[in-house]
Amino acid sequence: MTLTTEEIPKTSSENGVLGQMSSLEHEQVVHFYDRFTGLRAIVAIHNTYLGPALGGTRMWMYNNEAEALTDVLRLSRGMTYKAAISGLNLGGGKAVIIGDAKTQKNEALMRRFGKCVESLGGRYITAEDVNINTQDMEYIAMETEHVTGLPENLGGGGDPSPVTAYGVYLGIKASAKERYGSDSLKGKKILVQGIGKVGYHLIEHLTKDGAIVYAYDISAENLKRAVNNFGVKATEADIMFDLDIDIYAPCALGASINDESLARLRCSIIAGAANNQLLDEAKHGRVLTEKGILYAPDFLINAGGLINVSIELEGYNRDLALQRTERIYDVTLEIFKLANEQKIPTIEAAKKMAEQRIDAISRISLTF
């Protein structure tokens, strides 16, 4: 097995790896390669001031290595903010495996990846993400103890997506409270983009609350299941941003909030499960404020999954996971209040709250 760290570029320019790490303030980026299984993976550790970096592993057929690196850097930084704002004693990290999960993922690949995680000595703890399931976590756990998101029969919490969806639902309700004066979603028209595991459970909550749900997914099978089970209104990619809706809930991959979508979106709230929803945080956070669209920061309201797997580290308890996830409602309202008082975008208010906790704890650590 060959384990190689990221090759240091000749310059640390903005486009180089070190330049990107410096810009986003990462501590470590490691590339892994194994010729026997075909494993190509990147682990990014963003910040460990509050504790070891915890974040899921996703497997995706990226167009190129640069695209994978950009994704893992942004995702790992988001995990730092997510852990900090949720009150967890964990840092932020993430891993990506480059490849087609349908054809390349198997026991050998996942166990080799487990050895990669083990080689980091506990600085990074992995969990589920896109195209990775509890069976995969079981394979990884055969090679390292630095893993969460295990099946229930191994003492884990199983699939974390129901808890993630519950937190997003609470974030949407808090957003409705802020914007409309009531957190009832009855009669509210909500577009859910992405009906994977989290999106599916979110739709269940929304329809039970009386919302009128429009849904889109690249998978016709996922969309059909949501229509049949919850009576959602199916829509299409080329028209979904033109719908007359109250709330947009992005639950697929990131960057769906960009120049093009913002020019077309007709909603008063954006709150969903996807990570890194803003293509450009500074620019699009400001544009949302200017357009009067209330944005619930993604790393805050989608933290239920992280909260759920973090509890495995102390002995899993589903009731405790849900109890801690319920705090998302109040923190979301606190973020809106801070943003209003300081006249800053909500994404900046959320980052500021997370950074203040990291800074305070790091200062305590340095004084002893």
Secondary structure, DSSP 8 states (H G I E B T S, - for coil): -EEEE----SS--TTSHHHHHHHHT-SEEEEEEETTTTEEEEEEEEE-SSSSEEEEEEEE--SSHHHHHHHHHHHHHHHHHHHHHTT-S-EEEEEEEES-HHHH--HHHHHHHHHHHHHTTTSEEEEE-TT--HHHHHHHHTT-S-B----GGGTS----HHHHHHHHHHHHHHHHHHHHS----TT-EEEEE--SHHHHHHHHHHHHTT-EEEEE-S-HHHHHHHHHHH--EE--TTTGGGSB-SEEEE-SSS--BSHHHHHH-B-SEE--S-SS-BSSHHHHHHHHHHHT-EE--HHHHTTHHHHHHHGGGG---HHHHHHHHTHHHHHHHHHHHHHHHHT--HHHHHHHHHHHHHHHHHHHHHT-
